[in-house]
Amino acid sequence: MARLVNLDLDLVRTLVAVAETRNFTRAAERLGRTQSAVSLQVRRLEDRLGRALLSRDPRHVALTAEGESFLPEARRLLRLNDDIVGRLTEADVEGEVRLGSPEDFATVHLPAILGEFAQAHPRVSLSVTCDLTLHLLDELRDGALDLALVKREPSGPDLGVRVWREGLVWVAGDPGVLDRAERAPLVVAPSPCVYRRRAIGTLEQAGRAWRIAYTSPSLAGQHAALRAGLGVTVLPRDMTPPDLTILGPETGLPTLADTEIALMRAATAVPRAAERLAEFILSSLDRRHAMAEGAG
């Protein structure tokens, strides 16, 4: 019979803090411990599980493959613990949480998550702002938001905690639009926009001529332009409407690298309700990732 191992949730919480900050010093600051204590707790957890969860060198900290697999379950354990303790020992959280998100992510992924959170915490008022990433970063910096989901390049600035990896594809309403155009006609959001920048940069790197055919700040407006056959655009694969066509390599369009969605907190102390929502979003998206990988 296999030996049962009881996990110390303090050790689990430390591992999650290190994984999210990717730095022992920042994790120690978040947890109110010394760096050496954080390092020791991670090693104790690894010893308990008999697995290396982090790879370390003098400059970088990263999750091992087993650490990546453990992280969603670790967050789930902490969320369950915090929910149980919260319900038994304290009044439910209350107040307003100001959340920012890109429009496409808010439309596809957030409604169910925020609905579950609202049912669990009926005394919290949610205010959601949809905007471009750079505008959300400005609002976060200016104190107009408590939390923000932002788009980032995987190799770009270390913005927040990664919560989602987006596989990007070329999309059109009429695939034949490329056959009729000497330069690829692009349907895009105004600058600054991660997808606009990615579309133009990828085409230029591949030596493919392009032009801006239609610009709209609204995702619905961009979809309408695509359905009207005005051009092509870049969208996450799992956020592409079923009536639009994902274009394959036979069209001659270059392959797109992935982008990421990260969760950021305001630099100042955020309300307890906002911290609870941040934990809820992280746990919920981890579950969705696990389900998607299981289905694949």
N, C-alpha and C positions, 0 to 999 in steps of 0.2 A: 504494500500500500504506500502510495506516494506521501512524503512528508508535507504536512500543511504548513504554509508560511503566512504569518500574520504581518501585514504591512503597517508600518508606523506612518501615519498620515503627515506628521511633521516632516519626515524625510521625503515623502512624496511631494509635499508642498514646496520644499526646497528645490527638488529636481525641476519642477515646473517653472519656478522662478528663474533658475539658471537657463532653462531652455528658452524662455520668453525673452530674457535680456541678453542671452548669449555672452554673458560676462559675469564672472564670480563677484566682482566688486559691486556692480549694479544690483545683482541679486541680493547681496548682503545688505545693501542700503534699503532695498524694498522690505526685507524681512527683519531688519533691525538686529542683525547679527554681524559677527566679524567674518572676514573672508575665509579665514582658516576654519571657522566653525561650519560655514557653508560647504567648503570642500570636504570636510570630514563627514558631514551628513550625507552627501552624495555617495561617498565611498561606502558608507554603512548600508545605504540602500542597495548599491551594486552587490555588496557582499551578501545581503539578505536574499537577493534574487539570483545570485550566481551569474550575473550578466553584466557586461560593460555597457553602460547607458550613454556615456559621454566619451568623446575623444578629445584629448587636451594637448595643446602645445603652448609655449610661452605667450603666443599672441592670439590664439583662437580657441574657442570652445564650440563644439558641434555635437549634435546627437548622433550616435551610431545608428545603424539600421534597426537594432533592437530598441534603442531609445526612441526612435521615431514611431515604432509600433506601440511602445508603452505610453507615450505622451497622451493620446486621446483617452485611454483608459484611466490614466492618472487624473486628468481633468474631470472625468466623469465621477471618480471616487470623491474628489474634493467637493464637487458641486453637490453630490448626494449628502456628504457629511455636513456641509455648510447649510443646506436646506433643512436638514433634520434639526441641527443645533439651533438654527434661526427660529424655526417654528416653536421649539420647546422653551427657549430661554429668552427670547426678546420679541418685542412687538414687530409686526411686519414692517419692512422698509417703506418709506413714503417720500413724496417730494417729486420734483420734475427732473427728468433726464433729457438732455439735449443731444441728440445723435445725428451725425452727418453721414451721408453715404452717396456713392455714385448712383445715378438714377437706375441704371440697368440692374445693378446688384440689389438695390432696394426693391425693385419691382418683382424680381424672380425669387430671391432667397429670403428676404427679411420678413414678409408678411406672416408666414407661419411661425417664425421664431418670435417675433414681437407679440403675436397673438397668444402664444403659450406663456410668454413672460407676463403679459398683462393679466392673464387668468390667475397666475401664481402670485402676483403682486398687484392687487387691484387698487392699492392706494398710491401707486406710482403713475404719474402723468408723463407720457412720452411725447416729445416734440422732435420730429424727424425732418431734416433738411437734406434735399437732394441737389447736388451740385458737382462741378468738376473738382478733381482732386486738389489742384493748387488753390482753388477758392476755399475748399474745406480746410486745408492746412492753415490758411490765413485766419479763418474763423476760429479754429482751434487755438491758434497762437494769441488771438485777440480776446479769448475768454468767452466767445459766443457759443461754443460747443463744449460739452463734457467729454464726448467720445466721437471718434470719426473712423469710418472704414474708408481707406484710401487705396488707390491703385499705385503700384510701384513696380519698377524693373527688378527682377531677381538679383541682378548684379549691381543695382543702383544703391542709393542712400539707404541706411539702416533705419527705415521708418516703421516703428511699431512692431507688433507681433504678427507674423504671417498667419492668416486664417484660411486662406483659399489660394489655390493655384489655378489660373485660368488658361486653358488651351485655346488659342486664338485661331480663327478661320476667316477666309474671304467669303463674303455673302453677297448675293444679288437676288433681285426679284426676277430678272430676265437674264439668264446666263449668256444669251446672245449679244448682250450690250457690249461685251469686249470685242466681239467680231466686227462690230460696226465702228469701233473707235481706234484711231491711231495711237492715242494716249489713253491710258486707263482712267476712266472718269470716276472720281471719288465722291462718295457721299459721307460727310464727316461733321463732327461737332466743331464749334469755333475753337481756335487756339486759346489757352493751352488745353490739350486733351491727349491722354496717353495713347488712345487708339489712333487718333489722327497722326500723332508723331510716329507711331509704330508703322502705320500704313505707308507714309511718305518715306521714312527712313529705309524700310525694307525694299521698296520699289527702287529707290535711288541706289542702294547697295547692289541690287541685281541689274542695274542699268536699264530699267524699264521706265519709259516716259509716262507721265501722269499729268492730270489737271484736276482742279477742284470743280466738280460739276454741281454740287449742292451742299449748302451749309445750314445746319439747324441745331440750336442748343437743346432741342427736345428729342428724346429717343423716339417718341411716336412720330415726329416729323421726319426723322431719318428713315424709319421703317416705311412711311408713306412714299418717300422719294424712291426707295428701293423697289417697292411694289409697282411704282409708275415706270420702272425701267430706266431711271436716270443715271444709274451707275452701280458701283460696288463699294463695299465697306468692310471694316474689320470688326468682328464681334466675337465674344466668347462662344465656344461651340455649344455649351449647355444653356445659353441664353438666346439662341437663334430661334425666332418664331418658326413654326412648322411649315408655314406657307412661303418661306424664303428658301433659297437654294444655297447650300454650302458648295463652294467651287473647289474642285480638285486640282491636282498638279497638271492635268491635261490642258487647263486653260492658260498655262504659261506663267501664272502668278507665282511668286516666290513663297517658300514655306515661312510661316510666322513662328517666332519663338513665343513661349508662354510669358504671361505677366502674372503678378500676384496681387491679392487683396490683403491688406494689413490693418489691424485694429490699433488705433492710437488713443492715448488718454491725454487730457489737457495737462500742461506743465504744472499748473497749480493743483492742489489737492481737490479731487473730485468727490461729489457726494457719495454716501454709502450706497444709495440706490443705483448710481452710475457704475460703481464697482460691481454690484450684483448683476447688472445688465451685461457688463463686459464679460464676466465669468459665464453667464448664460449663453451669450453669443459664441464664445470660444467652445464651450462644451457642445452646443447644438451643431455647429459647423464641423467639429471633429466627428460627431456621430454621422453626419451626412457623408463625410469623406469615407468613413469606414463602410457605410452601406453601399456607396458607389463602387468602392474597390471590391467589395464582396460580390456585387452584381456583375462586375467586369470579369 
